[in-house]
């Protein structure tokens, strides 16, 4: 007799059986790992990622919008901030990770929040060095609508 617990257990076993071969087929490469092994008693270090320190400026293109908007980004030892001059918004970035070539941030809008009548929602930002420039991708959601923007920033 099938009970809900037995049915859930069977589904879980089947799901794991299907996933295991796929993960074995594509093991992580050395570039995918974020920590390095160190002797016992010492903390593992997180990858520093690309050198993105500085003041950056440029235009972001929002998918579905006809006109780009100005964007400024400052990254230093104290943290990272964003500024959208034409939208009267500013934000604070929290670095949540990095790889060899990318750095990942969560953006919390501190002035001009969409939920307080402003024009800017919180979102996520991914950056990568592109020669002397900085490639940037932004992703967020407002009232169930996905928003994506991208651009190339130049150092000030």
DOMARDREN-819726 format. One record per atom (N, C-alpha, C, CB): residue number from 1; residue in three letters; atom name; x negated, y negated, z negated. Coordinates in steps of 0.1 Angstrom, whole numbers, padded with zeros to 4 digits. Glycine has a CB too. Layout:
R,seq,type,atom,x,y,z
R,NUM,ALA,CA,X,Y,Z
...
END
This chain:
R,seq,type,atom,x,y,z
R,1,UNK,N,-0008,0012,0000
R,1,UNK,CA,0000,0000,0000
R,1,UNK,C,-0009,-0013,0000
R,1,UNK,CB,0010,0000,-0012
R,2,UNK,N,-0006,-0022,0009
R,2,UNK,CA,-0014,-0034,0010
R,2,UNK,C,-0008,-0045,0000
R,2,UNK,CB,-0013,-0040,0024
R,3,UNK,N,-0018,-0050,-0008
R,3,UNK,CA,-0014,-0061,-0017
R,3,UNK,C,-0021,-0073,-0012
R,3,UNK,CB,-0019,-0058,-0031
R,4,UNK,N,-0017,-0085,-0016
R,4,UNK,CA,-0024,-0097,-0011
R,4,UNK,C,-0039,-0097,-0014
R,4,UNK,CB,-0017,-0109,-0017
R,5,UNK,N,-0043,-0092,-0025
R,5,UNK,CA,-0057,-0092,-0029
R,5,UNK,C,-0065,-0083,-0020
R,5,UNK,CB,-0059,-0087,-0044
R,6,UNK,N,-0059,-0071,-0017
R,6,UNK,CA,-0066,-0062,-0007
R,6,UNK,C,-0067,-0068,0007
R,6,UNK,CB,-0059,-0048,-0007
R,7,UNK,N,-0056,-0075,0011
R,7,UNK,CA,-0057,-0081,0024
R,7,UNK,C,-0067,-0092,0025
R,7,UNK,CB,-0043,-0087,0027
R,8,UNK,N,-0068,-0100,0014
R,8,UNK,CA,-0078,-0111,0014
R,8,UNK,C,-0092,-0105,0014
R,8,UNK,CB,-0076,-0120,0001
R,9,UNK,N,-0094,-0094,0006
R,9,UNK,CA,-0107,-0087,0006
R,9,UNK,C,-0111,-0082,0020
R,9,UNK,CB,-0107,-0076,-0004
R,10,UNK,N,-0102,-0076,0027
R,10,UNK,CA,-0104,-0071,0040
R,10,UNK,C,-0108,-0082,0050
R,10,UNK,CB,-0092,-0063,0045
R,11,UNK,N,-0101,-0093,0049
R,11,UNK,CA,-0103,-0105,0058
R,11,UNK,C,-0117,-0110,0055
R,11,UNK,CB,-0093,-0116,0056
R,12,UNK,N,-0121,-0111,0042
R,12,UNK,CA,-0134,-0116,0038
R,12,UNK,C,-0145,-0107,0044
R,12,UNK,CB,-0135,-0118,0023
R,13,UNK,N,-0144,-0094,0042
R,13,UNK,CA,-0154,-0085,0047
R,13,UNK,C,-0155,-0086,0062
R,13,UNK,CB,-0150,-0070,0043
R,14,UNK,N,-0144,-0087,0069
R,14,UNK,CA,-0144,-0088,0084
R,14,UNK,C,-0151,-0101,0088
R,14,UNK,CB,-0130,-0087,0090
R,15,UNK,N,-0148,-0112,0081
R,15,UNK,CA,-0154,-0125,0085
R,15,UNK,C,-0169,-0124,0083
R,15,UNK,CB,-0148,-0136,0076
R,16,UNK,N,-0174,-0119,0071
R,16,UNK,CA,-0188,-0118,0069
R,16,UNK,C,-0195,-0109,0079
R,16,UNK,CB,-0191,-0112,0054
R,17,UNK,N,-0188,-0098,0083
R,17,UNK,CA,-0194,-0089,0093
R,17,UNK,C,-0196,-0096,0106
R,17,UNK,CB,-0185,-0077,0094
R,18,UNK,N,-0187,-0105,0109
R,18,UNK,CA,-0187,-0112,0122
R,18,UNK,C,-0198,-0123,0122
R,18,UNK,CB,-0174,-0118,0126
R,19,UNK,N,-0200,-0129,0110
R,19,UNK,CA,-0209,-0140,0109
R,19,UNK,C,-0224,-0136,0108
R,19,UNK,CB,-0206,-0149,0097
R,20,UNK,N,-0226,-0125,0101
R,20,UNK,CA,-0240,-0120,0099
R,20,UNK,C,-0248,-0118,0111
R,20,UNK,CB,-0239,-0107,0091
R,21,UNK,N,-0243,-0111,0122
R,21,UNK,CA,-0251,-0110,0134
R,21,UNK,C,-0254,-0123,0141
R,21,UNK,CB,-0244,-0101,0144
R,22,UNK,N,-0245,-0133,0140
R,22,UNK,CA,-0247,-0146,0146
R,22,UNK,C,-0258,-0153,0139
R,22,UNK,CB,-0234,-0154,0147
R,23,UNK,N,-0258,-0153,0126
R,23,UNK,CA,-0269,-0160,0119
R,23,UNK,C,-0282,-0153,0120
R,23,UNK,CB,-0265,-0161,0104
R,24,UNK,N,-0282,-0140,0122
R,24,UNK,CA,-0295,-0133,0124
R,24,UNK,C,-0300,-0136,0138
R,24,UNK,CB,-0293,-0118,0122
R,25,UNK,N,-0291,-0139,0147
R,25,UNK,CA,-0296,-0142,0161
R,25,UNK,C,-0302,-0155,0162
R,25,UNK,CB,-0283,-0141,0170
R,26,UNK,N,-0299,-0165,0154
R,26,UNK,CA,-0304,-0178,0154
R,26,UNK,C,-0310,-0182,0141
R,26,UNK,CB,-0293,-0188,0159
R,27,UNK,N,-0322,-0177,0137
R,27,UNK,CA,-0328,-0180,0125
R,27,UNK,C,-0333,-0195,0125
R,27,UNK,CB,-0340,-0171,0121
R,28,UNK,N,-0334,-0201,0114
R,28,UNK,CA,-0338,-0215,0114
R,28,UNK,C,-0353,-0216,0118
R,28,UNK,CB,-0337,-0221,0100
R,29,UNK,N,-0355,-0227,0126
R,29,UNK,CA,-0369,-0229,0130
R,29,UNK,C,-0376,-0237,0119
R,29,UNK,CB,-0369,-0238,0143
R,30,UNK,N,-0390,-0238,0120
R,30,UNK,CA,-0397,-0245,0109
R,30,UNK,C,-0393,-0260,0108
R,30,UNK,CB,-0412,-0244,0112
R,31,UNK,N,-0389,-0266,0119
R,31,UNK,CA,-0385,-0280,0119
R,31,UNK,C,-0371,-0282,0112
R,31,UNK,CB,-0384,-0285,0134
R,32,UNK,N,-0363,-0271,0111
R,32,UNK,CA,-0350,-0272,0104
R,32,UNK,C,-0351,-0272,0089
R,32,UNK,CB,-0342,-0261,0108
R,33,UNK,N,-0362,-0268,0083
R,33,UNK,CA,-0363,-0268,0069
R,33,UNK,C,-0367,-0281,0064
R,33,UNK,CB,-0374,-0258,0065
R,34,UNK,N,-0361,-0285,0052
R,34,UNK,CA,-0363,-0298,0047
R,34,UNK,C,-0372,-0298,0035
R,34,UNK,CB,-0349,-0304,0042
R,35,UNK,N,-0376,-0287,0030
R,35,UNK,CA,-0385,-0287,0018
R,35,UNK,C,-0397,-0279,0021
R,35,UNK,CB,-0378,-0281,0005
R,36,UNK,N,-0408,-0281,0014
R,36,UNK,CA,-0420,-0274,0016
R,36,UNK,C,-0423,-0266,0003
R,36,UNK,CB,-0432,-0283,0020
R,37,UNK,N,-0428,-0255,0004
R,37,UNK,CA,-0431,-0247,-0008
R,37,UNK,C,-0444,-0252,-0015
R,37,UNK,CB,-0434,-0232,-0004
R,38,UNK,N,-0443,-0253,-0028
R,38,UNK,CA,-0454,-0257,-0036
R,38,UNK,C,-0456,-0247,-0047
R,38,UNK,CB,-0452,-0272,-0041
R,39,UNK,N,-0468,-0248,-0054
R,39,UNK,CA,-0470,-0239,-0065
R,39,UNK,C,-0459,-0240,-0076
R,39,UNK,CB,-0484,-0242,-0071
R,40,UNK,N,-0458,-0230,-0084
R,40,UNK,CA,-0448,-0230,-0094
R,40,UNK,C,-0450,-0241,-0104
R,40,UNK,CB,-0448,-0216,-0102
R,41,UNK,N,-0439,-0247,-0109
R,41,UNK,CA,-0440,-0258,-0118
R,41,UNK,C,-0440,-0271,-0112
R,41,UNK,CB,-0453,-0256,-0126
R,42,UNK,N,-0442,-0272,-0099
R,42,UNK,CA,-0441,-0284,-0092
R,42,UNK,C,-0428,-0285,-0083
R,42,UNK,CB,-0453,-0286,-0083
R,43,UNK,N,-0422,-0297,-0082
R,43,UNK,CA,-0410,-0299,-0075
R,43,UNK,C,-0413,-0298,-0060
R,43,UNK,CB,-0404,-0312,-0078
R,44,UNK,N,-0404,-0292,-0052
R,44,UNK,CA,-0406,-0292,-0037
R,44,UNK,C,-0403,-0307,-0032
R,44,UNK,CB,-0396,-0282,-0031
R,45,UNK,N,-0410,-0311,-0022
R,45,UNK,CA,-0409,-0324,-0017
R,45,UNK,C,-0399,-0323,-0005
R,45,UNK,CB,-0422,-0330,-0012
R,46,UNK,N,-0391,-0334,-0003
R,46,UNK,CA,-0382,-0335,0008
R,46,UNK,C,-0389,-0342,0019
R,46,UNK,CB,-0369,-0342,0004
R,47,UNK,N,-0386,-0338,0031
R,47,UNK,CA,-0392,-0344,0043
R,47,UNK,C,-0389,-0359,0043
R,47,UNK,CB,-0387,-0337,0056
R,48,UNK,N,-0400,-0366,0046
R,48,UNK,CA,-0398,-0381,0046
R,48,UNK,C,-0391,-0386,0058
R,48,UNK,CB,-0412,-0388,0046
R,49,UNK,N,-0390,-0378,0069
R,49,UNK,CA,-0383,-0382,0081
R,49,UNK,C,-0391,-0392,0089
R,49,UNK,CB,-0369,-0387,0078
R,50,UNK,N,-0385,-0398,0099
R,50,UNK,CA,-0391,-0408,0107
R,50,UNK,C,-0394,-0421,0100
R,50,UNK,CB,-0383,-0410,0120
R,51,UNK,N,-0404,-0429,0104
R,51,UNK,CA,-0407,-0442,0098
R,51,UNK,C,-0396,-0452,0104
R,51,UNK,CB,-0421,-0446,0101
R,52,UNK,N,-0387,-0455,0095
R,52,UNK,CA,-0376,-0464,0100
R,52,UNK,C,-0375,-0477,0091
R,52,UNK,CB,-0363,-0457,0099
R,53,UNK,N,-0385,-0479,0083
R,53,UNK,CA,-0386,-0491,0074
R,53,UNK,C,-0386,-0504,0083
R,53,UNK,CB,-0398,-0490,0064
R,54,UNK,N,-0379,-0514,0079
R,54,UNK,CA,-0379,-0527,0085
R,54,UNK,C,-0366,-0533,0087
R,54,UNK,CB,-0386,-0525,0099
R,55,UNK,N,-0366,-0544,0094
R,55,UNK,CA,-0353,-0551,0097
R,55,UNK,C,-0350,-0549,0112
R,55,UNK,CB,-0354,-0567,0094
R,56,UNK,N,-0338,-0544,0115
R,56,UNK,CA,-0334,-0540,0128
R,56,UNK,C,-0322,-0548,0132
R,56,UNK,CB,-0332,-0525,0129
R,57,UNK,N,-0321,-0551,0145
R,57,UNK,CA,-0309,-0558,0150
R,57,UNK,C,-0306,-0553,0164
R,57,UNK,CB,-0311,-0573,0150
R,58,UNK,N,-0293,-0554,0168
R,58,UNK,CA,-0289,-0550,0181
R,58,UNK,C,-0273,-0550,0182
R,58,UNK,CB,-0294,-0536,0185
R,59,UNK,N,-0268,-0544,0193
R,59,UNK,CA,-0254,-0543,0195
R,59,UNK,C,-0250,-0528,0194
R,59,UNK,CB,-0250,-0549,0208
R,60,UNK,N,-0238,-0526,0188
R,60,UNK,CA,-0232,-0513,0188
R,60,UNK,C,-0220,-0512,0197
R,60,UNK,CB,-0228,-0509,0173
R,61,UNK,N,-0219,-0502,0205
R,61,UNK,CA,-0208,-0499,0214
R,61,UNK,C,-0199,-0489,0207
R,61,UNK,CB,-0213,-0494,0228
R,62,UNK,N,-0186,-0494,0205
R,62,UNK,CA,-0176,-0485,0199
R,62,UNK,C,-0168,-0478,0210
R,62,UNK,CB,-0167,-0492,0190
R,63,UNK,N,-0168,-0465,0210
R,63,UNK,CA,-0161,-0457,0220
R,63,UNK,C,-0146,-0462,0220
R,63,UNK,CB,-0162,-0442,0218
R,64,UNK,N,-0141,-0465,0232
R,64,UNK,CA,-0127,-0470,0233
R,64,UNK,C,-0126,-0485,0233
R,64,UNK,CB,-0119,-0464,0223
R,65,UNK,N,-0136,-0492,0229
R,65,UNK,CA,-0136,-0507,0229
R,65,UNK,C,-0144,-0513,0240
R,65,UNK,CB,-0142,-0512,0215
R,66,UNK,N,-0139,-0524,0245
R,66,UNK,CA,-0146,-0530,0257
R,66,UNK,C,-0158,-0539,0253
R,66,UNK,CB,-0136,-0539,0264
R,67,UNK,N,-0158,-0545,0241
R,67,UNK,CA,-0168,-0554,0238
R,67,UNK,C,-0177,-0549,0226
R,67,UNK,CB,-0163,-0568,0234
R,68,UNK,N,-0190,-0549,0228
R,68,UNK,CA,-0199,-0544,0217
R,68,UNK,C,-0199,-0555,0205
R,68,UNK,CB,-0213,-0542,0222
R,69,UNK,N,-0204,-0551,0194
R,69,UNK,CA,-0205,-0561,0183
R,69,UNK,C,-0219,-0560,0177
R,69,UNK,CB,-0195,-0557,0172
R,70,UNK,N,-0223,-0572,0172
R,70,UNK,CA,-0237,-0573,0166
R,70,UNK,C,-0238,-0565,0153
R,70,UNK,CB,-0240,-0588,0163
R,71,UNK,N,-0250,-0560,0151
R,71,UNK,CA,-0253,-0551,0140
R,71,UNK,C,-0267,-0554,0135
R,71,UNK,CB,-0251,-0536,0143
R,72,UNK,N,-0268,-0554,0122
R,72,UNK,CA,-0281,-0556,0116
R,72,UNK,C,-0283,-0546,0105
R,72,UNK,CB,-0283,-0570,0110
R,73,UNK,N,-0295,-0541,0104
R,73,UNK,CA,-0299,-0530,0094
R,73,UNK,C,-0312,-0534,0088
R,73,UNK,CB,-0299,-0516,0101
R,74,UNK,N,-0313,-0533,0075
R,74,UNK,CA,-0325,-0535,0067
R,74,UNK,C,-0328,-0523,0059
R,74,UNK,CB,-0324,-0548,0058
R,75,UNK,N,-0339,-0517,0061
R,75,UNK,CA,-0343,-0505,0053
R,75,UNK,C,-0357,-0508,0046
R,75,UNK,CB,-0344,-0493,0062
R,76,UNK,N,-0357,-0508,0033
R,76,UNK,CA,-0370,-0510,0026
R,76,UNK,C,-0370,-0501,0014
R,76,UNK,CB,-0371,-0525,0021
R,77,UNK,N,-0380,-0502,0005
R,77,UNK,CA,-0382,-0494,-0006
R,77,UNK,C,-0371,-0495,-0016
R,77,UNK,CB,-0395,-0497,-0013
R,78,UNK,N,-0363,-0506,-0016
R,78,UNK,CA,-0352,-0507,-0026
R,78,UNK,C,-0339,-0501,-0021
R,78,UNK,CB,-0350,-0522,-0028
R,79,UNK,N,-0338,-0498,-0008
R,79,UNK,CA,-0326,-0492,-0003
R,79,UNK,C,-0324,-0497,0012
R,79,UNK,CB,-0314,-0496,-0011
R,80,UNK,N,-0311,-0496,0016
R,80,UNK,CA,-0308,-0500,0029
R,80,UNK,C,-0294,-0507,0029
R,80,UNK,CB,-0307,-0488,0039
R,81,UNK,N,-0293,-0517,0038
R,81,UNK,CA,-0281,-0525,0039
R,81,UNK,C,-0277,-0527,0054
R,81,UNK,CB,-0282,-0539,0032
R,82,UNK,N,-0264,-0528,0056
R,82,UNK,CA,-0259,-0531,0070
R,82,UNK,C,-0252,-0545,0070
R,82,UNK,CB,-0250,-0520,0075
R,83,UNK,N,-0252,-0551,0081
R,83,UNK,CA,-0244,-0563,0083
R,83,UNK,C,-0238,-0564,0097
R,83,UNK,CB,-0254,-0576,0081
R,84,UNK,N,-0226,-0567,0097
R,84,UNK,CA,-0218,-0569,0110
R,84,UNK,C,-0214,-0584,0111
R,84,UNK,CB,-0206,-0559,0110
R,85,UNK,N,-0223,-0592,0116
R,85,UNK,CA,-0220,-0607,0116
R,85,UNK,C,-0207,-0611,0122
R,85,UNK,CB,-0231,-0614,0123
R,86,UNK,N,-0203,-0606,0134
R,86,UNK,CA,-0191,-0610,0140
R,86,UNK,C,-0178,-0604,0133
R,86,UNK,CB,-0191,-0605,0154
R,87,UNK,N,-0180,-0594,0125
R,87,UNK,CA,-0168,-0588,0118
R,87,UNK,C,-0167,-0593,0103
R,87,UNK,CB,-0169,-0573,0119
R,88,UNK,N,-0177,-0601,0099
R,88,UNK,CA,-0178,-0605,0085
R,88,UNK,C,-0178,-0594,0075
R,88,UNK,CB,-0167,-0615,0082
R,89,UNK,N,-0187,-0584,0078
R,89,UNK,CA,-0188,-0572,0069
R,89,UNK,C,-0202,-0570,0065
R,89,UNK,CB,-0182,-0560,0076
R,90,UNK,N,-0204,-0564,0053
R,90,UNK,CA,-0217,-0559,0049
R,90,UNK,C,-0215,-0545,0043
R,90,UNK,CB,-0224,-0569,0039
R,91,UNK,N,-0226,-0538,0042
R,91,UNK,CA,-0225,-0524,0036
R,91,UNK,C,-0238,-0520,0030
R,91,UNK,CB,-0221,-0514,0047
R,92,UNK,N,-0236,-0510,0022
R,92,UNK,CA,-0248,-0504,0015
R,92,UNK,C,-0249,-0490,0019
R,92,UNK,CB,-0246,-0505,-0001
R,93,UNK,N,-0262,-0486,0023
R,93,UNK,CA,-0264,-0472,0027
R,93,UNK,C,-0271,-0464,0016
R,93,UNK,CB,-0273,-0472,0040
R,94,UNK,N,-0266,-0452,0016
R,94,UNK,CA,-0272,-0442,0007
R,94,UNK,C,-0278,-0431,0016
R,94,UNK,CB,-0262,-0436,-0004
R,95,UNK,N,-0291,-0429,0015
R,95,UNK,CA,-0298,-0419,0023
R,95,UNK,C,-0294,-0405,0017
R,95,UNK,CB,-0313,-0421,0023
R,96,UNK,N,-0288,-0397,0026
R,96,UNK,CA,-0284,-0384,0021
R,96,UNK,C,-0292,-0372,0026
R,96,UNK,CB,-0269,-0381,0025
R,97,UNK,N,-0302,-0375,0035
R,97,UNK,CA,-0310,-0365,0041
R,97,UNK,C,-0319,-0370,0052
R,97,UNK,CB,-0302,-0353,0045
R,98,UNK,N,-0328,-0361,0056
R,98,UNK,CA,-0336,-0364,0068
R,98,UNK,C,-0342,-0351,0074
R,98,UNK,CB,-0347,-0374,0064
R,99,UNK,N,-0346,-0352,0086
R,99,UNK,CA,-0353,-0341,0092
R,99,UNK,C,-0366,-0347,0098
R,99,UNK,CB,-0345,-0334,0104
R,100,UNK,N,-0373,-0340,0106
R,100,UNK,CA,-0385,-0345,0111
R,100,UNK,C,-0383,-0358,0120
R,100,UNK,CB,-0392,-0334,0120
R,101,UNK,N,-0372,-0358,0127
R,101,UNK,CA,-0369,-0369,0136
R,101,UNK,C,-0357,-0378,0133
R,101,UNK,CB,-0368,-0364,0149
R,102,UNK,N,-0349,-0374,0123
R,102,UNK,CA,-0336,-0381,0120
R,102,UNK,C,-0335,-0385,0105
R,102,UNK,CB,-0324,-0373,0124
R,103,UNK,N,-0328,-0395,0102
R,103,UNK,CA,-0325,-0399,0089
R,103,UNK,C,-0310,-0401,0088
R,103,UNK,CB,-0332,-0412,0084
R,104,UNK,N,-0303,-0396,0077
R,104,UNK,CA,-0289,-0396,0076
R,104,UNK,C,-0285,-0404,0064
R,104,UNK,CB,-0284,-0382,0075
R,105,UNK,N,-0274,-0413,0066
R,105,UNK,CA,-0270,-0422,0056
R,105,UNK,C,-0254,-0421,0055
R,105,UNK,CB,-0274,-0436,0058
R,106,UNK,N,-0249,-0424,0043
R,106,UNK,CA,-0235,-0427,0041
R,106,UNK,C,-0234,-0442,0038
R,106,UNK,CB,-0229,-0418,0028
R,107,UNK,N,-0225,-0448,0045
R,107,UNK,CA,-0223,-0463,0044
R,107,UNK,C,-0211,-0466,0036
R,107,UNK,CB,-0223,-0469,0058
R,108,UNK,N,-0212,-0474,0026
R,108,UNK,CA,-0201,-0479,0018
R,108,UNK,C,-0200,-0494,0021
R,108,UNK,CB,-0202,-0476,0003
R,109,UNK,N,-0189,-0498,0027
R,109,UNK,CA,-0187,-0513,0030
R,109,UNK,C,-0185,-0520,0017
R,109,UNK,CB,-0175,-0515,0040
R,110,UNK,N,-0193,-0531,0015
R,110,UNK,CA,-0192,-0538,0002
R,110,UNK,C,-0185,-0552,0004
R,110,UNK,CB,-0206,-0541,-0003
R,111,UNK,N,-0184,-0556,0016
R,111,UNK,CA,-0176,-0569,0020
R,111,UNK,C,-0169,-0566,0033
R,111,UNK,CB,-0185,-0581,0020
R,112,UNK,N,-0156,-0569,0034
R,112,UNK,CA,-0148,-0567,0046
R,112,UNK,C,-0143,-0553,0048
R,112,UNK,CB,-0157,-0571,0058
R,113,UNK,N,-0140,-0546,0036
R,113,UNK,CA,-0135,-0533,0037
R,113,UNK,C,-0121,-0533,0043
R,113,UNK,CB,-0134,-0527,0022
R,114,UNK,N,-0119,-0523,0052
R,114,UNK,CA,-0106,-0522,0059
R,114,UNK,C,-0095,-0519,0050
R,114,UNK,CB,-0107,-0510,0069
R,115,UNK,N,-0097,-0513,0039
R,115,UNK,CA,-0086,-0510,0029
R,115,UNK,C,-0083,-0522,0020
R,115,UNK,CB,-0089,-0498,0020
R,116,UNK,N,-0090,-0533,0022
R,116,UNK,CA,-0088,-0545,0015
R,116,UNK,C,-0085,-0557,0025
R,116,UNK,CB,-0099,-0549,0006
R,117,UNK,N,-0080,-0553,0037
R,117,UNK,CA,-0077,-0563,0047
R,117,UNK,C,-0088,-0567,0056
R,117,UNK,CB,-0072,-0576,0040
R,118,UNK,N,-0100,-0561,0054
R,118,UNK,CA,-0111,-0564,0063
R,118,UNK,C,-0111,-0556,0076
R,118,UNK,CB,-0124,-0562,0056
R,119,UNK,N,-0122,-0556,0083
R,119,UNK,CA,-0122,-0549,0096
R,119,UNK,C,-0132,-0537,0097
R,119,UNK,CB,-0126,-0559,0107
R,120,UNK,N,-0138,-0534,0085
R,120,UNK,CA,-0149,-0524,0086
R,120,UNK,C,-0146,-0512,0076
R,120,UNK,CB,-0162,-0530,0082
R,121,UNK,N,-0146,-0500,0081
R,121,UNK,CA,-0144,-0488,0073
R,121,UNK,C,-0157,-0483,0068
R,121,UNK,CB,-0136,-0477,0080
R,122,UNK,N,-0157,-0475,0058
R,122,UNK,CA,-0169,-0467,0054
R,122,UNK,C,-0172,-0457,0065
R,122,UNK,CB,-0167,-0460,0040
R,123,UNK,N,-0184,-0452,0065
R,123,UNK,CA,-0188,-0442,0075
R,123,UNK,C,-0201,-0436,0073
R,123,UNK,CB,-0188,-0449,0089
R,124,UNK,N,-0206,-0429,0083
R,124,UNK,CA,-0219,-0423,0082
R,124,UNK,C,-0228,-0428,0094
R,124,UNK,CB,-0218,-0407,0083
R,125,UNK,N,-0241,-0429,0091
R,125,UNK,CA,-0250,-0434,0101
R,125,UNK,C,-0262,-0424,0102
R,125,UNK,CB,-0255,-0448,0097
R,126,UNK,N,-0265,-0421,0115
R,126,UNK,CA,-0277,-0413,0118
R,126,UNK,C,-0286,-0421,0126
R,126,UNK,CB,-0273,-0400,0125
R,127,UNK,N,-0299,-0422,0123
R,127,UNK,CA,-0309,-0430,0130
R,127,UNK,C,-0321,-0421,0134
R,127,UNK,CB,-0313,-0442,0122
R,128,UNK,N,-0327,-0425,0145
R,128,UNK,CA,-0339,-0418,0150
R,128,UNK,C,-0348,-0428,0157
R,128,UNK,CB,-0336,-0406,0159
R,129,UNK,N,-0361,-0427,0155
R,129,UNK,CA,-0370,-0436,0163
R,129,UNK,C,-0369,-0432,0177
R,129,UNK,CB,-0385,-0435,0157
R,130,UNK,N,-0370,-0443,0185
R,130,UNK,CA,-0370,-0441,0200
R,130,UNK,C,-0381,-0451,0205
R,130,UNK,CB,-0355,-0445,0206
R,131,UNK,N,-0393,-0446,0204
R,131,UNK,CA,-0404,-0455,0207
R,131,UNK,C,-0405,-0465,0196
R,131,UNK,CB,-0403,-0461,0221
R,132,UNK,N,-0405,-0478,0200
R,132,UNK,CA,-0405,-0489,0191
R,132,UNK,C,-0391,-0493,0186
R,132,UNK,CB,-0412,-0501,0197
R,133,UNK,N,-0381,-0487,0192
R,133,UNK,CA,-0367,-0490,0188
R,133,UNK,C,-0362,-0479,0179
R,133,UNK,CB,-0359,-0491,0201
R,134,UNK,N,-0349,-0482,0175
R,134,UNK,CA,-0342,-0473,0166
R,134,UNK,C,-0329,-0469,0172
R,134,UNK,CB,-0340,-0479,0152
R,135,UNK,N,-0326,-0457,0176
R,135,UNK,CA,-0314,-0452,0181
R,135,UNK,C,-0305,-0450,0169
R,135,UNK,CB,-0315,-0439,0189
R,136,UNK,N,-0292,-0454,0170
R,136,UNK,CA,-0283,-0453,0159
R,136,UNK,C,-0269,-0447,0163
R,136,UNK,CB,-0281,-0467,0152
R,137,UNK,N,-0264,-0438,0156
R,137,UNK,CA,-0250,-0433,0158
R,137,UNK,C,-0242,-0435,0145
R,137,UNK,CB,-0250,-0418,0162
R,138,UNK,N,-0229,-0440,0147
R,138,UNK,CA,-0221,-0442,0135
R,138,UNK,C,-0208,-0434,0137
R,138,UNK,CB,-0218,-0458,0134
R,139,UNK,N,-0203,-0429,0126
R,139,UNK,CA,-0190,-0421,0127
R,139,UNK,C,-0182,-0424,0115
R,139,UNK,CB,-0194,-0406,0127
R,140,UNK,N,-0169,-0426,0117
R,140,UNK,CA,-0160,-0429,0106
R,140,UNK,C,-0146,-0425,0110
R,140,UNK,CB,-0161,-0443,0101
R,141,UNK,N,-0137,-0427,0101
R,141,UNK,CA,-0122,-0425,0103
R,141,UNK,C,-0114,-0435,0096
R,141,UNK,CB,-0119,-0410,0098
R,142,UNK,N,-0104,-0440,0103
R,142,UNK,CA,-0095,-0450,0097
R,142,UNK,C,-0080,-0446,0101
R,142,UNK,CB,-0097,-0464,0103
R,143,UNK,N,-0072,-0444,0090
R,143,UNK,CA,-0058,-0440,0092
R,143,UNK,C,-0057,-0428,0102
R,143,UNK,CB,-0050,-0452,0097
R,144,UNK,N,-0065,-0418,0100
R,144,UNK,CA,-0064,-0406,0109
R,144,UNK,C,-0070,-0408,0123
R,144,UNK,CB,-0050,-0403,0110
R,145,UNK,N,-0076,-0419,0126
R,145,UNK,CA,-0083,-0421,0139
R,145,UNK,C,-0098,-0420,0137
R,145,UNK,CB,-0079,-0435,0145
R,146,UNK,N,-0104,-0412,0146
R,146,UNK,CA,-0118,-0411,0146
R,146,UNK,C,-0125,-0423,0153
R,146,UNK,CB,-0123,-0398,0153
R,147,UNK,N,-0135,-0428,0147
R,147,UNK,CA,-0142,-0439,0153
R,147,UNK,C,-0157,-0435,0155
R,147,UNK,CB,-0141,-0452,0145
R,148,UNK,N,-0162,-0438,0167
R,148,UNK,CA,-0176,-0434,0170
R,148,UNK,C,-0183,-0447,0176
R,148,UNK,CB,-0178,-0422,0179
R,149,UNK,N,-0194,-0450,0172
R,149,UNK,CA,-0202,-0462,0178
R,149,UNK,C,-0216,-0458,0179
R,149,UNK,CB,-0200,-0475,0169
R,150,UNK,N,-0223,-0464,0188
R,150,UNK,CA,-0237,-0461,0190
R,150,UNK,C,-0245,-0473,0195
R,150,UNK,CB,-0239,-0449,0200
R,151,UNK,N,-0258,-0473,0194
R,151,UNK,CA,-0265,-0484,0200
R,151,UNK,C,-0280,-0482,0197
R,151,UNK,CB,-0261,-0497,0194
R,152,UNK,N,-0288,-0491,0203
R,152,UNK,CA,-0303,-0491,0202
R,152,UNK,C,-0306,-0504,0195
R,152,UNK,CB,-0310,-0489,0215
R,153,UNK,N,-0314,-0503,0184
R,153,UNK,CA,-0318,-0515,0176
R,153,UNK,C,-0332,-0518,0179
R,153,UNK,CB,-0315,-0513,0161
R,154,UNK,N,-0336,-0531,0178
R,154,UNK,CA,-0349,-0536,0180
R,154,UNK,C,-0354,-0541,0166
R,154,UNK,CB,-0351,-0546,0191
R,155,UNK,N,-0367,-0540,0164
R,155,UNK,CA,-0372,-0546,0151
R,155,UNK,C,-0372,-0561,0152
R,155,UNK,CB,-0386,-0540,0148
R,156,UNK,N,-0368,-0568,0141
R,156,UNK,CA,-0368,-0582,0141
R,156,UNK,C,-0382,-0587,0140
R,156,UNK,CB,-0360,-0587,0129
END
